Amino acid sequence: MRPVILPSNQPADRFYRGGERIAAFRSGVQAPGPDAPAALRTPEDWVASCTTLFGEGALGRTVLPDGRSLHEAIESDPVAWLGAAHVERYGSDVALLVKLLDAGERLPVHVHPDVPFAREHLGLAHGKTEAWIVLAPASVGLGFARDVSHEELERWVQEQDAEAMLAAMHHLDVEAGDAVLVPAGTPHAIGAGAFVVELQEPTDLSILLEWDGFAIDGPRDGHLGLGHDVALGAVDRRGLNEAGVRALVQADAGTRGPILPGGAEFFRADRLGTGDGWDAAFAVVVVTAGSGQLRAGGDVVGIRAGETVVVPAAWGDVTIDDDGATDRSVELIVCRPPAP
């Protein structure tokens, strides 16, 4: 039971463009500028995923070097992978999905259902609260700035009035290192050029409010098979004031430690570096800068910027060391399920 350095896991032919920044990040080459043309439709890298795309049987799940899916490996030995306390509370459910997301174009206005909605209408244990840890500056739309009636929202969706939807939302400029919590039910739209590490509940549940101009049939595929008359019930139509929306944003203070502790009910993330570490736990690691080593007991695994790593709980307590190979200290984002 050792950490596994993962290849990319990018489902093809998504309905929005992107993928160049993921390729650049993983290869260590210069990333394209925010105005560079985006031709790829592989804008998401599902890192250490036990989750499938909505309606799929296996697509989206990470495949390990031995040919098994990570899901199969965890099911065969959940305590070793997840730890006894996690299994006692959640069983073999990892309770986490991590992605790299590269928005080659603005994403449509959409929303994710919360746990009660997902349980009632889809029979699922998880909704899709998510968070973005920003790797490249971008603009994002987040929440309505005023109360929106059901009738008004329904009209916007029927008429595909994206201009009205966007005009009713808060718009934020975020910088590299910032983090944004997106509670389930909150309408949002990530702007073109955004590159983020995304943590979320382990589902692929999206309800589209906008689809015109995107490569998807919204009336058919934009409502989780529920019909928009039911699906729109997942939308939080309440207006957020400026203080409310700013409370969802954690500006980068250049410090290490917990990211978005307000989301700890759903996931944990920490920005760590040389000399830091974490107690034995299932962890998904994104190496954002430098090169170094993960160390547990007498075992060492080398890591470098652009790599993603899945760490089983059985490997033990982890410490982070530099390796002297670069002039930049190693920096990680360590993602974990909620505390058991």
N, C-alpha and C positions, 0 to 999 in steps of 0.2 A: 504494500500500500504506500505508494510514493506519489508526489505531484506529477501531473501529466501536462506537458506543454501542448496546447491544442492548435490544430490548423483552423483556418477560417471555416465558418459554417454559414454560408450565405444563400438562403433560398432564392431561386432565380425568378425573374419575370414578376416582380412586385409591381404594384400599380403606380408607384412614383419612382422618380429617377434618383440615382446616387450609387455610390460604391467606390468612386475614385479615392476618396479620403481614407477609406478603410484600407484599400490596397497600399496607399502611400504610407499610412501609419504602420502597417505590418512589415513593409519592406524597408522602412527607414529612409525613403527618398523624400524629396521636397513635395509637400502637399500642394495641390492646385489651389489657386486663389479662389475667393468666393464667387467670382464672376466667370470662372472657367466653365465651358460647356460640359454638361453631364449626359453621357450616353448610356451608362450602365443602368440596369434595373435590379441591382443587388445591393440595396441601400442598408441592409441590416445584416449584422453578423451575430448569430444567436450563440452566445458563449456558454459552454458547459450546460447545455440546455437539455432538460428532460421534458420539455413542453413541445407540443406539435402545433403547426398552423391550424387555425380554426377549420374544422371539417376534414382534416387530414389524419391518417393513421400513424405515420412515422415522420413525415417531413417536418424539419425543424429541430429534431433531436440530434444531439452531438454523438458522433461515432468515435470510439476510442481506437487506439492503434491495434488492439487485439481483435477488432472487427465487431465487438459488441457495442450497442448503444450505451451511453452513460446511464440511461434509464434502466436498462437490463442489468448493468453492473451494480447499481445501487439496490435494485430489487433483490439481487442475489446475496447482498451482505450490507444491509442498511446501517447497522450499528458501526461497522468499520468506516463507512463513508460519511455518515451523518452524526455519529455520536449517540450514546445511549440516552442522554437527556432529550435530544431532539426526537429520537424515535419514540420515546415514551409519550411525547406530546403530539407529534405530527405523523407518526408512523413513517413510512418510506417516502412520504411527500417532501420533496426538497423545499417547497414553499418559497421559491425564488427563481426569477429569470433575469439574466443579464444580457444586454445587447450592446454592440457598437452600432450607432445609427448615424448615417451620413445623408443629410437632406440635400440632394442635388437640385431640388426645387422646393418651393413652399409646400408643406403638407396641407391637405384639406382640413377644414374645421371638422373636428370629430370629438367623440367623448367615449369614455370607457365606463361600464357599469360597476356599481359597488357590490359588496358581498351579498346583501339582502336581495338585490335585483337578480344577480347571477344565480343565487340559490333558488329563488321563486320561479324564474322563467327558463333557466337553463339547467337546473339541477347540479350546479357546480359549487364547490367549497370556496372558490376564490373569485373575486372581482378583478379589477386591474387598476389599483392605485399605482402610480409610477413616479420616478424621479429622474431628472437629467443632470448629470455632472458634465459640465461644458468643457470641451477641449478646443473649440474654435469659436470666436465671437459670432453672435447671431442675434436676430430679433425673434421674439416669440409672442404669440397671442395666448393669453391665459385668463380665462374666466370672463364672465359678463361684467361690465362696469355699471349696469343698472338692472333692475328686475325686468325680466322678459316674460310675457304671458305665454301660455301654451299655444294660444291661437296665433300669436305673432311668430313664434318659433316654427310652428307647423307651416305657416305661409312661406317663411323664408326657405324651408326645406323643399316644399312643393314647387316653388318658383325658382329654386336654386339661386337665391339672391345672396351670393357670397359677399357682395359689397356691404349689405346691411349687417350680415353676421359679423364681419370683421370690424365694422364701425362701432358695434356694440361691445367690443371686447377691450380689455386692457392689453397694451403692447409694451413689451419690455426689451431693452437691449441688454444682453448678458455677455460677459467676458469669460475668457478661458479661466477655469478654476471655480467659477460660480456654480451653484447648484440650485435646482428648482424642484420643489415638491408639487406633484400634480394629483390631488385627491381624486378618486373615482367620482365621476359625475361632472367634473369640471371641463367645459368646452375649451379646446386648445388647438393651436396650429403652429408647428415649428417652422421657422423661416428658412428660406434657401441659404445654403452655406453652413448650416448648423452641423456640428460634429460632436456627438455626445456619447458618454457611457450612460446607458439607460438601465435602471433597476426597476423591477416591477413584480407584481404578483404573477404567478406562473400560468398565465392564460394569454390567448390571442383573441381578445374580445374588443372589437372596435365598432362603434356605431357612427356611420358617416352622416354629417349634416350637409356636407358639400361633396360633390363628385364631378360636376361639369368640368371638362378639360383634363380629367385624369383617366388613366387606363383601367377603369372599373365601371361595371354596371351597377350604379348605386341603388336604383329601385329594386334590383334583384339581390344584390350581395351586400348592401350597406346597412343591414338591420339585424344580423345574426339569425336570420330565418324567422324573426318574430313579426315582421311587418313594422313599418315606421310608426304606425299608430301606437303600438306597444313600446317599441324601442325608445321613442322620445320620452317615455316616462323615466328613463335613466338619467336625463339631463338635469343638472342643477341649474335652474333658471334664475336663482337669486343673484342680485348684483353684489359684487365685492367692492368695498371701498379701497382707497389706496393703501391704507394700513393693512387691510386684509390680504391684498395681493402681495405686498412687500414681505409679509410674514412667511410667505411660501418660498422666498428666495434667500439663500445664504451666500453672501458675497465672499469672494476669496480673500481671506485675510493673510494668506501666505503661511498659515499655520497647519500643523499636522493634527490629526485626530478625527473625531466623528464628523461625518457629513450628514446634514439634515436629520438631526436626532429626533425631530418631530415626526419622522416617518418610521420610527423603530418598531411600531406595531406590525409593519409589513416587510421591512428589510433593514439591514444595517450596512453602512458603508464607512470606510475610514481612509483618509489620505495618509500614507505612511512612507517612511524612508529608512535610511541607514540607522541601525541601532534600535529601531522599533520592532514590534512583533505582535503576535496575538496568541491567545490560548487555543489549544487543540479544538478544531471545529472544521466543518465543511466550509470551504472558501473558494470564491472565484476571484482571481487576481488579474488585473489589467496593468501592465507595466507601461507607465506613461513617459518615463525618461531614464536615461543612464543605463547602466548594467550592474549586476550584482549577483547575490546569492540568497536563496532561501535555505535556512538551516534548521534542522530538527534533530536533536540528539547528535549522533555522529554523522548524519547523512546531509548532503549538500546538493542542491539543484541550482544550476546557473540560469539566470534570467537576463533579458535585455529589453529595451524599449520596443514596443510594438507587439510583444508576446502576450498571450493570455494563458492562464494556468488554472487548472482545477486541483485543489488540495484536499485530500480526504482527512477526516478528523483523526483517523488512526495514525497518521504520520506524527502527531504530537504537537507540542507547543512550538511555535515558529518564531525565529528571529531573522532579521534582514541585515545583510552585510553588503558593503561595496566589494568589488573585485579588482579595483585599480585599473581596469581596462579602458575606462573613459575618464574625461575630466569633469564629468557631471555625475553627481550622486544619483543613485537609483531612487526612483519615485514610483509608488504603487497606489492604485485604488483597490482596496480589499473589500469585497462584497460578500455578505453573509446573510443567511436567513434570519428572521426575527429570533430573538433569544428564546430558548425553550423555557 
